[in-house]
Amino acid sequence: MNVFGLMETSGSAMQAERMRAEVVAANMANAETTRTESGGPYRRQHVVFAANSSADFADSLAGASRIPAGLPVSMGTNPRQPAGGVHIAQVVQDPAPPLKRYDPGHPDAGPDGYVAYPDINPLTEMVDLMGATRAYGLNGSAVQAEKGMIAAALEIVKS
């Protein structure tokens, strides 16, 4: 991996966690949405991450040992995605059925008086948001640590 590999990996993780936080925010904003363009209640969404590198550790190690020292190594399958990072594979809808609440005065109430609400628990969403925020911050700390190591290495080279 090249000198900036950690920054690329952490950067891809930060992008993925930002998207995860945006999806959580959309879930919370639509927790009471009973009618969407598709006709039913809003469906909770989940972000699915996937690794950028398709090579396993043994293949990566074997490939890196054949490359002369000093040359950058990139093991990712897509040149626009850093080796060893993550990307968002997809955003999927939760298959859980909607919650039924009795509210005969609601405009979206069925003939039986029940309204279909999204199955979104604010507590679950807040825990998800805290996890995304924490992961984002930790990756930011990793980038700052690598910047410090690079600066220290440059100081050693100067002297």
C-alpha positions in Angstrom: 0.0 0.0 0.0 1.3 3.4 -0.8 2.1 6.2 1.8 -1.4 7.6 1.4 -3.2 4.3 1.5 -4.5 4.8 5.0 -5.9 8.2 4.1 -7.7 6.7 1.1 -9.1 3.9 3.1 -10.3 6.1 5.9 -11.7 8.6 3.4 -13.8 5.9 1.8 -15.0 4.8 5.2 -15.9 8.4 6.1 -17.9 8.7 2.9 -19.8 5.5 3.6 -20.5 6.6 7.2 -21.7 10.0 6.1 -24.2 8.2 3.8 -25.2 5.9 6.6 -25.9 9.0 8.8 -28.0 10.6 6.0 -30.1 7.4 5.6 -30.7 7.4 9.4 -31.7 11.0 9.3 -34.2 10.3 6.4 -35.6 7.4 8.4 -36.2 9.6 11.4 -37.6 12.4 9.3 -40.1 10.0 7.8 -41.1 8.1 10.9 -44.7 9.3 10.7 -45.0 9.3 6.9 -48.1 7.3 6.1 -48.3 8.0 2.3 -45.4 8.0 -0.2 -45.4 8.3 -4.0 -45.6 4.5 -4.2 -48.8 4.6 -2.2 -47.9 3.0 1.1 -46.1 4.1 4.3 -42.5 5.0 4.2 -40.2 2.0 4.5 -37.1 2.1 6.7 -33.9 2.0 4.8 -30.5 0.3 5.6 -27.1 0.9 4.1 -25.1 -2.1 3.0 -21.3 -1.7 3.0 -18.9 -3.8 0.9 -15.1 -4.1 0.8 -13.4 -2.5 -2.2 -10.8 -5.2 -2.5 -11.8 -8.6 -3.9 -8.5 -10.2 -3.1 -8.1 -12.2 0.1 -5.1 -11.6 2.4 -3.0 -14.4 1.0 -3.4 -13.1 -2.6 -2.7 -9.6 -1.5 0.5 -10.7 0.3 1.7 -12.7 -2.6 1.0 -9.8 -5.0 2.8 -7.3 -2.8 5.9 -9.6 -2.4 6.4 -9.6 -6.2 6.5 -5.8 -6.5 9.8 -4.1 -6.1 10.2 -2.0 -3.0 9.3 1.6 -3.3 6.5 1.2 -5.8 2.9 2.0 -4.8 0.7 -1.1 -4.5 -3.0 -0.8 -5.1 -5.1 -4.0 -4.7 -8.5 -2.5 -5.4 -10.5 -3.7 -8.4 -11.7 -0.2 -9.3 -9.0 2.5 -9.7 -11.3 5.1 -8.3 -11.8 3.2 -5.1 -8.9 2.8 -2.6 -7.5 -0.6 -1.9 -8.8 -2.0 1.4 -11.5 0.6 1.8 -15.3 0.3 1.7 -18.1 1.5 -0.5 -21.8 1.5 -0.3 -23.0 -1.6 -2.1 -26.7 -0.7 -1.9 -29.4 0.9 0.2 -32.1 -1.6 0.9 -35.6 -1.3 2.3 -36.6 -3.0 5.6 -38.9 -5.9 4.8 -40.8 -5.4 8.2 -44.5 -4.9 7.8 -45.9 -1.5 8.7 -47.3 -0.8 12.2 -51.1 -0.5 12.4 -52.6 2.1 14.6 -56.3 2.8 15.2 -57.1 6.3 14.0 -60.4 6.5 12.1 -60.1 10.3 11.6 -56.8 10.1 9.8 -57.0 10.7 6.0 -55.0 7.5 5.3 -57.2 5.3 7.5 -58.5 2.1 5.9 -62.2 1.1 6.1 -61.5 -0.6 9.4 -60.1 2.7 10.9 -56.4 1.5 11.0 -53.6 3.6 9.6 -50.3 1.9 8.4 -47.3 3.7 9.9 -43.6 3.0 9.2 -41.9 0.5 11.5 -39.2 2.9 12.7 -38.0 2.9 16.3 -36.4 6.3 17.2 -34.1 4.6 19.7 -32.8 2.2 17.1 -32.2 5.0 14.7 -30.3 7.1 17.3 -28.1 4.1 18.1 -27.4 3.7 14.4 -26.6 7.5 14.1 -24.3 7.3 17.1 -22.4 4.4 15.6 -22.1 6.2 12.2 -20.9 9.4 14.0 -18.4 7.5 16.1 -17.0 5.5 13.1 -16.7 8.8 11.1 -14.8 10.5 14.0 -12.4 7.5 14.5 -11.5 7.5 10.8 -10.9 11.2 11.0 -8.5 10.6 13.9 -6.7 7.9 11.9 -6.2 10.4 9.1 -4.8 13.0 11.6 -2.5 10.4 13.0 -1.1 9.5 9.6 -0.6 13.2 8.8 1.4 13.5 12.0 3.5 10.4 11.1 4.2 11.8 7.6 5.2 15.2 9.1 7.5 13.4 11.5 9.1 11.4 8.7 9.7 14.5 6.7 11.4 16.1 9.7 13.6 13.1 10.0 14.5 13.3 6.3 15.3 17.0 6.6 17.8 16.5 9.4 
